[in-house]
Amino acid sequence: MANPNDPPLDEIQWRSPQIVAQMGGLHSNTILFYFAESPFFERTSNNAVIMAQAMNNMAMYHYIQTREAFETRLKTMSGLEFIVGEEPAETGPGMGTGVWVIRKQTRRKRYQDDDEITVHASFFVVGENIYMAPTLADILASRIMTISSAIAKALPAAEAARKWRPSTGHVYQLPASQPSTQPKPQEPKEENPALDDTGKPVSAVAKHEAPFIDRVAEESFMIHLRYGGEYIDENPITGKPGEFHLSSTGRKPVLPPQGAAPTGISAMSGPPMLNTKLDDKKDGRADKTPKSATMPKLKRKKSKMSPSVTPAATPGAS
């Protein structure tokens, strides 16, 4: 019975250089017997039964001489077996140093039909080392565990980086990077430092700023070549015709009074026209002051004549 404190089989690596030396190296006829010495092998399998029978019965000893005879005998039996699934590729004459794949499977015999084979596990033999291949369920469980662990670490970090303020709402701030404890590599000193026009050495900052200044000067020169003849008013006038105003100060420009006749002679208007009409208005009417809407209207007084006074009769014509 396996010890419960032992690590899982798919997490161990087994090798035995002494057994390999006793067998004369690993090859096609010794690979299954080398695997039988590992903890991955089961003593109740058909492989163990055939080896026990061959050691006690000389008539069956030839079954363990070659791998082909051994696997042929296994195929005639039903039950659990270990068989070579894939052989390593030959890299040269007698140099089969590759990966052996051994299958753990159960064979069931069926009448007048092929055998039913159920594969339980696969093992890899790389050199002298034997590994157990993990199952698909173990691989998925490992990947899911890795993803869930990363998400569990990412969520608290994202929550800590979020800040909420009434004015800005949710704001995310990156956490400050921790200073590294590794010593910074020392920059090699220049044997011949650059000198400026005055003969003083140029600092590293100025040396890095020199390409930037050259690029800015080149861009300024290109802008001057493209827009050199165009100028922008410092106080541009905006608005629609008739309602212009200055954008920077907000003051409206002074417009000429409407209806004012142009003075002088111009090419478009010509000489001013002379007024040949006579003024028919009387001087008395012109001197009258205009009536105001608030001024009270004056009443005219009528003179009353006495009834005793009669007008003189005019003599009639004779």
Stockholm file with secondary structure:
# STOCKHOLM 1.0

chainA/1-318         MANPNDPPLDEIQWRSPQIVAQMGGLHSNTILFYFAESPFFERTSNNAVIMAQAMNNMAMYHYIQTREAFETRLKTMSGLEFIVGEEPAETGPGMGTGVWVIRKQTRRKRYQDDDEITVHASFFVVGENIYMAPTLADILASRIMTISSAIAKALPAAEAARKWRPSTGHVYQLPASQPSTQPKPQEPKEENPALDDTGKPVSAVAKHEAPFIDRVAEESFMIHLRYGGEYIDENPITGKPGEFHLSSTGRKPVLPPQGAAPTGISAMSGPPMLNTKLDDKKDGRADKTPKSATMPKLKRKKSKMSPSVTPAATPGAS
#=GR chainA/1-318 SS CCCTTSCCGGGCCBCCHHHHHHHTSCCTTTHHHHHTTSTTCCTTSHHHHHHHHHHHCGGGGGGGTSHHHHHHHHTTSCEEEEEEEECCCCCSTTCCCSEEEEEEEEEECCTTSCCEEEEEEEEEEETTEEEECCCHHHHHHHHHHHHHHHHHHHHHHHHHHEEEETTTEEEECCCCCCCCCSCCCCCCCCSSCCBCTTSCBCCHHHHHHHHHHHHHHHHHHHHHHHHTTCCCCSSCEESSTTCCEETTTCCCCCCCCTTCCCCSCBTTTBSCCCCCCCCCSCHHHHHSCCCCSSSCCCCCCCCCCCSSCCCCCCCCCC
#=GC SS_cons         CCCTTSCCGGGCCBCCHHHHHHHTSCCTTTHHHHHTTSTTCCTTSHHHHHHHHHHHCGGGGGGGTSHHHHHHHHTTSCEEEEEEEECCCCCSTTCCCSEEEEEEEEEECCTTSCCEEEEEEEEEEETTEEEECCCHHHHHHHHHHHHHHHHHHHHHHHHHHEEEETTTEEEECCCCCCCCCSCCCCCCCCSSCCBCTTSCBCCHHHHHHHHHHHHHHHHHHHHHHHHTTCCCCSSCEESSTTCCEETTTCCCCCCCCTTCCCCSCBTTTBSCCCCCCCCCSCHHHHHSCCCCSSSCCCCCCCCCCCSSCCCCCCCCCC
//
